[in-house]
Amino acid sequence: MLLVIGIDAATWKIIKPNIDRLPNIRGLMDEGIYKTLPSDKRPISASAWCSIFSGKMPEEHKNTDFVVDGELQTREKIRVDFIWDVLDKQGYDVKALNIPFVIPPYNFNCGFKPVGYGLPETPGEWGEELHEITEKSLEILNGKPDLLCVAYSLLDRVQHFHWGEEEFITRWYEKVDKAIGNLIPYGDKLIVLSDHGFCNREEAEVQTLPEKTPRGEIKGDHHRDGILITKNVDFEINRLQDVYFAIKKEIKNG
């Protein structure tokens, strides 16, 4: 069984200095392969997750942002097949849960109502997202699918509002680490990745939110360098698009 865990906005800048506080991530790093996974030229989540699961470049899938011409993008407007579409047509049991290339995040072959319409803003909603996605993932995994792709989005929101507060952020990384620790034992093969990293807002290559918001000041924003950890995956992943082809190969190879 192949398990793909997306952790939106996860960055080595937090993980590596605090690795002793993240036992499940540390265990995967010890047993597998880890590296920096660069995002597309513009590290926008909508585009990056689309590249990851379609294998297409942004100019091919054309999903450049969550809102285009004043309207929310939808799955129907994106004219590509995703890995779950391809494998499902071939008879594999495939699930996708909370994949944030559109708002609200996309689900395939499973019903799920995202917390905060997929944009959890408060500590209460961050904790609720962790719990709800983990519980739904466990329900799916107990059905023994061939593939589950699941994504957590809360760290993106945590870091937008609290970048520079390392202890506060690290405590949320610990919570994510604990959550994925419940899922990891189900995967014979594992891919853990982020769509982009994070940095000070002033250093970011894109400003994805205005500096002042109703929820407070934006202190951090997207950096191109995301994370990648694989275990028992032979396909070499160097770009976001490679994840699609790695999944396809590993599923076909059993």
N, C-alpha and C positions, 0 to 999 in steps of 0.2 A: 504494500500500500504506500502510495506517495502522498506526503503531507507537505503543503506549501503554506507557510505562515508569513504573511506580510505584516510588518510593523511600521506603519506610516511614520516617516521622519526620524527613524532610529539612526543614531550617529555613533561612530567610534569615539567621538570626542567625549561622550559620557560613558560609553561602555568600557573602554579600555582602562581608564583611570580607576574605575569602580568595579572591576571584574570580579573581585572577591565577594562582592555583595550580590552577584548575579549568577548563582550556582548552575542554573539550567543552561544559560547562554555559555557560560564557561565550559560546561561539560560538552556541549556541541562543538565548541571551538577546539577542545582537546581531542575529540574523536573524529572530527571532520576537517574540512578545508574552509578557511575564511579569508576574505579579501575586501577591498573597497570596490563597490559597484557604482561607477559613474552614471549619473542620470543623463537625460537628453540635454541639449544645449540650454533650454529653458526648463529648470526643474519645477514643473507644475504637476501636481498630483494627478489631475485628470488625464494629462497626456502620458505621464510616466506609467501609471497602472495599465493604461490602454496598450502601450508599447510592450510591457511585460507579458501580458496575457494574450496579445494578438500576434506578437512577433513582427509587428510592422513599425516602420519609422513614423514620426509625427506627420510628415508630409504625405504619408500613405493613409494612415487612419484618420487624420484631420480632426482629431478630438483635442483641440489645443487648450481648452479651458472648460470650467463647469458651466459658464454662461457665455453664450455666443449670440450677438445681435439682440441682447436684452432678454433672451430666453434660456431657460435651463436646458442643457443637453440631455437627451434621453438615449437609451440603448438603441432604439429604433433609428435614430439619426446617424448612428455610427455604422458605416457600410463595410464592416470586416467581420470575419468569423473569429471568435475567441477559442482558446484551447478547449474549453468545455463544450463548445458547439461541435467542434471537430470530433472529439473523442466520444461524445454522446451519440453522434450519428453512426459511429463505428461499434456501438453496443457496450461501451464501458459505462460503469456506474460512476458518475462524476457529479460533484457538488461544488458550488461556489457560494461563499458566504461573506456578505458585507464588503464587497470589492469597490473601493471609492474612486472609480473613474467617471461616475456620474453622481449627482445628488438627487434623491437619497442613494446610498450605495446599492450595488447590484447583487442580486441573489439568483442562483441558477439551480433548479431542481430542489429547492427548499424554501419554505416560507419563513420570513424573519422581518420583524419591524425594528428598524434601527433606532437607537437612542438619539434623541435630539435631531431627528431627520438626517442622521449621519454626521452632525456637527456638534458633538457634545462640548458644552462651554464651561460647565462648573465642575468642581471636584465631585459633587454628587453624581453628575451625569458621567463623568470619566469612570468612576467606580462601577456605575450601573452598566456601562458599555462593556467593561472588562468581564463582569459577571455574566451578562446575557450572551455575549458572543462565545465565551468559554463553555457555558452550559449547552448552547445550541451546537457547538462543535462536537462536544462529547456525545450528544444525542446522535449526530450524524456518524461519528466515528464508530460508535457501537453497532451501527448497521453495516460496517465493513465495506465502504465504497472503495473503488480503485484509486480515486483521487479526491482529495479535499483541498481547495484553495480558500483560505480565510485571511481576513485582514482586520487588524486593530488600528483605529485612527486617533485614539486619544492623545498619544504623545505629541502629535502635530499641534494640537490645541494647547497642551501643557506648555510646550516650548515657545509657542508664539507669545504667550502672556508672561512667561517666567524665565526666559533665557537669561543666563547670568546668575540665576539662583540655583547653583549646582546641587545643593543638598535637597532642596524641594524637588527638583527634576529627578534626581537619582532615586528618591523614594518612589516615584511613579514608575521608573524603570524596574525597580524591585517588584512592584506589583505586577507589571507585565511579565517579568521573568517567572514569577510564581504561577501566573495564569498559563503561560505556554508550557510550563513544566507538567501540567495536567494532560496536555495534548501530545507531547513528544513521544511517549512510550507507544503510541499507536502507529507511528510511522516507521516502516522498514527503511524508507528513503525519505530524506528531509531536505527542504530548501527553506531557509529563513532569510528574509531580505527586507530592505526598505526601498521606497521609491526615490528618496533623496535624503540628504543629511540636514544639518542645521547650523546656523551661525548668527552673529549679531545682525540686527536688521540693516545697519549701515553697510555691512560687508556683503550682504546678499546680492546675488546676481539678478534676482527679481524681487519686487515687493508685492507679495500676494494679497496683503491687506493694508488698509490705510493705517497710519501711525496711531491715530486715536479711534477707538471703537466704543460702543456702548458698554462693552465688558471690560474696558480698560486699555492701557497703552500696549501696543505691539512692540515687544523687545527683541524678538528673534524672527528669522525668516529662513527660507530654503537655501541650502547649499547643495552643489551638484553631487557631492560624495556620499552615497548611501552605503549600506552594509550588505554583505552576502556571507551566509554560512551554509555549507552543504554537507550532507552525510550520506554515504553510499550512492552518490550521484556521479556517474562517470563523465558526463558531458561537461566540457569546460565553458563556464559562463563568464564572459567579459563585458557584455553589454546588456542593457535591459531586455532587448529583443531576444537574447539567447535563452532566457528563461522559458519562453514558449517552446523552443526546440528541444531544450533539456527535458521538459515535462513530456513532450511527445515521444522522445526516444526512450525515456525510462519506463513509461507506461507500456509501450509496445514490447520492450524487452522483459517486462514482467518484474 
